[in-house]
Amino acid sequence: MSAESVFQPLDGRFVASELARGPWDPNAQHGGAPAALLARAFERVEAPPGLQLARITYELLRPAPIGPVEVRASVARAGRRVQLLDGAMLADGVEVVRARALRVRTADPGHGGDRDVPPPAGPDAGRRLEVNVPHRPMFTPDAIEIRFVSGAFGGGPATAWFRLVRPLVAGEDPSPLQRLAAAGDFGNGISATLSWDHYLYINPDLTLYIEREPVGEWICLDSRTRIVPGGIGVAESVLYDERGRVGRATQALLVAPK
C-alpha cells in the first residue's frame, strides 16, 4: 500500500498507513489520526439546518493499529437544537477508540457576542524544530508539519502551528475540522514538563470544544501542562486558526516513569 495518505479506503473500511504512526509503538497510530478520521465521520452524519459541531470527546481505549480499521458514526439523540452523535473506530471487531460529538444550534446573530481573539504570531513567523523520532515514517513529522512560535518540545508551555501535509484519506482534501482534530492531540506533546527520555505522557482521552467552524490549513495550539503531585496531569490548549481563536482542547494524562 502506498503511504501517500494517512488512510486508504478499502471496501467500506480504511487502512491506516505508517503515516498514522505514533511515538510509543511502531504498530500503533498517533491519537491525532483516529481523531481526524472520526471527525470526518461525524461531518458526514446529516445535521438539521443551523446545527454546528460544538464538542467532540474521544476515549482512546486501546492502541489503534497500523492496518485495517472500521469507523462508525450515527445519531444517538436527535433534536432540532441539540443533537448527540456516537462514533467508534474498531480493529478486528474490537473498539479501540470511542467518540461522542455534540451539535448545538448556532448562537442568535443578534446577540452582541464576544469579539474574535486574534491568533498568535502566524506560521510564517514559526520555526521548525528537529526532533529525534523513534521510527519513520510517523504522523509527525511526515504527515504533520509543526512550526513553533514559542517554546519547544518538552520545554513546558509552548505555542505551535500545525498543518496536515498529506491527505487524511486518499483522494480527498481534509476539511478544516479534520485538520483541527489532527492537531488537537498534540497539546501534551509540545508542553511536556518532564523529560521525554524518562517519562511517559500518554493521554487516554481528548476533548475538543469548537467555538466556531475553523478555516484554512493551519491550526495553532497554545498549550500548558499541569501535573498535580499525588493527582494527575492535565494538558490544556487554546486552539486558533489564522483568523483567530476557534476553541479549546483538553487531555487527561498518564504520567509515569518509563
N, C-alpha and C positions, 0 to 999 in steps of 0.2 A: 504494500500500500504506500502511495506517495505521501510524504509528510509535508505537503504544501498547505494543508489546513489543519486546524486543531481537531476537527471531527469530520469524518467522511460518512455521508448517509449510505445505508445498506439495508434494503428490504424492510423499511419501516423502523429500523434501528439506526444506531450510529456506532462507528468505530473510532475510539479515541486514539490519536496518533501519539508519537513520542513528544510532539509539541505541547501536549497537555500535561506533561510530566512535572511533578513537584520535586522538592529538595530532599524529602525524607526517605523515599523508597523509589528506586528506578522503575518499579512496576505500578506506581500509583500516580493519580492525577493531582495537580495543584488544585486547591479549592476554588480558584477563580474560573477554572474550565467548566466544571459542572454548574457553578453559579450562573455563568453566562448562558449555557445551553438550556438551563431551566427557565431563565428569564425569557429566552426565545420562545419556549413552550407556553409560558404564561401570556406572552404577547399574542399568541395565535388562538387563545380562547376568546370567543366572541364576547364583547362587552356591551352593555346598554350605552346609549349615547350619553356623553358627558362624564363618564367614569374614567378615572385615571389610577394607575398603579401607585399606591402610596407607601406600601411596605412589602418587602419580601424577607422571610426568615428561612434560613437553611439550617438543618441539623445534619452534620457530617457524621453519619452513623458508623461507617466503615470506610476503609480506603477504596476510592473509586478506581478501578483498574484501567491500565492501558489495554485497549482492546474493545470488544463489543459491549455496548450498553444499550439499555432501553430507557426512554424518557416518556413520562406520562404527565398530563395536566388536565384538570377538569374543574367545573364549578362545584364547590362544596356547599355554598349557600348563595342562592340567587337573591337579587334585590335591585331596585331602581336607583338607590342612593349609596348602598354599600353592598359589595359582593366579595365573597370569600372563595379563594381558589386553593386546591390541593395539587401538589406535584411530587414527583419522585424520580430518581434515577435508580435503575436496577441493573445488576450484573448476574447472569445465570439465575434469574428469578428472585434474587435476594436484594432487598432495598439497601442501597449504600448511601444515598442522600435523600432526605425528606425535606420538602419545601412547602411553605404556605404563603400565599400572597393575599393582600387586601387591596381592593379597588374602592375608591371613595369618589363621590361626585365632587368636581372641582368647585372651588370657592366662588361665591357670588361676585361677579366682576364689579359690582357696585360697591363692594366693601373696600374701604381705604386700607389696604394691607401694607405689610412691611415693604420697604424698598429692597431692590436687589442688593445683596452683599457682593462687592467686587471680588474677583479672584485674586490669588497671589500673583507674583510675577509669572509671566507665561512660560510655556515650554521653550521658547527661543532663548530665554534667559537661564534655562536649566543646564545642568552638566550631567553627562553620562559617567557613571562610576563603574570601573572594572570590579567584577565580583567573581570570586572563585566558586564555581558551581561544581557539585559532585559528579554530574554526568551531563552529557549533551546528546541530542538537543533537549531543551527544557522549556517550560512555559515562559519563564524569563531566563535569559534574555532573548530567546529565539522566536517567541510569539508575541511577547510584550516588550515594548521599549519603555525605559524609565529614565526620566530626567529630573534630578534633584535641584530644587531651588534653595533649600536649606537642609542641614543635617546630612546624614549618611546612614547606610545600613548598620544597624547595631549601635548607633550612637545616641539613642534617646529620641526626643521629639524631632520630627522630620516632616518636610513638605516636598512632595514629588508629583510630577505629571506622568501619566501612563497612557500608552496608545497601543492597541492591537495592531500589529504589523503583518499578521497573517489572517486569512479568513477564519472565522469561528467554524462555519460549516462550508464545505467545498461548494463553490459556485454562487455564494451569497456574500453581500456586503453586510457586516454586522451593524445592527441598529445602535444608536447612541445608548439605549438602555442596556443592551448586551455588553457594550464597552464599559459602562459603569459597573455592571455586575462582575465583569472580569477583573476590574481594578480594585473593587471594594474589599477584596480579601487580603490585600497587601498591607493593611494598617499595622498589624502586629510585626510584620517583617521589617518594615522601614523604621519603626520606632522602638525596637527592642532595647531594653535597658541592661541586659546581662549578655555575657559572651555567647555567641552562637557556637563557639567551639566547645563549650562546656554545658550548655543548657538547651533543652527543647522549648520551643514556643509554638505549640500546636493549638490551633483554635478548633474546638468541636462544634462551633456554631458561627453564624454570621447573620446579622440583621441589617438590611438596608432600608432607610427611610428616604423617600423620594419626594421632595417638596414641589418639584415641577419636572416636566419631561426634559432630560438633558439634550444637548445639541452638540454636534461636531464629533471629532475623532478623539480629542484629548480629555481625560478626566484627571483631576488633581485631588490628592489626599493630603490633608493637614492632620497629622496623626500624633497621638500621645498614648503611651502605655503606662499603666499604673499597676504595681504589684503590692498588695497589702500583706504585710507579714502575718502568717497564720491564716490568710484568706486565699484569694485567687487573683490572677492577673486579668485586667480588662484593657483592651485597646479600643480607643475611640478616634474616629476620623471624621472631619468635616469634608464633604465632597463638593467639588466645583467643576464646572466646565469653563470654557473660555469666556462665557458671558457673565458668570458669577456663581454664587452658592446654589447648589442643587439638592443637597440632602446631607445625610449622616450615616455612618457605618459603625457598628459595634461588634465586638468579638469577646467572648469569654476565652481564657487561655489556660491550657495545661502547661505549667512551667515546672520543669523537673530536670535534675542533672542527667546528663547523657550516660 
